[in-house]
Amino acid sequence: MRLIKDKRAVAEGVERSVSEIMVWIILFALAVFAFIWYSGLGSKIISIIKSLF
């Protein structure tokens, strides 16, 4: 196994993996939001939020 001597290449690899993780987290959050919204809980949550304000 060859060690990477260029620190910029290592940093770019780390940034790329972090950005991919962020994309997956955002997609997961959107999927959870869609599930909550279409299961009928979205309207209940909105009514609770409106009652607070």
N, C-alpha and C positions, 0 to 999 in steps of 0.2 A: 504494500500500500504506500503510495507516494503522498508525502505531506505537502499541503499547499503553503507556499512561502509568500504569496501575494496576499496581504491582509485585506486589500480592497475586494478581491474575489471572494474571500470568506464573508466579508460584510455584506456584499451583494447577495450571496446565497442565503444568509440569515434574513435579510430584509425581504427576499422573495418568499421564504417560507412563512414569515410573520404575516405578510400581506395575503398569502393564500389562506392562512388560518383565519384572518379577519374576514375574508370573503365567505368562508364556510360558516362562520358565526353569524354573519348578516343574513345569509340564506336560511340558516336554521331559525333565526328570529322571525324572518318573514313567513316561514312555513308555520311556526307556532302561532303567529298572529292570524294567518289565514284560517287555521284550524279553530282558533277561539272565535273568530268572527263568524264563520259559517256554522259553528255548532250552536249559535244562538246566545252565547255568553257576551258577545260584543255589545248588544243592545242593553243588557243588564249593567255592564261595566260603565257604559256611557250614561245611563240613568243615575248610577251611583255618583259619578263624577259631577254631573249637572246638579245633583242635590247638595253637593259640597259647596258649590259656588253660588 
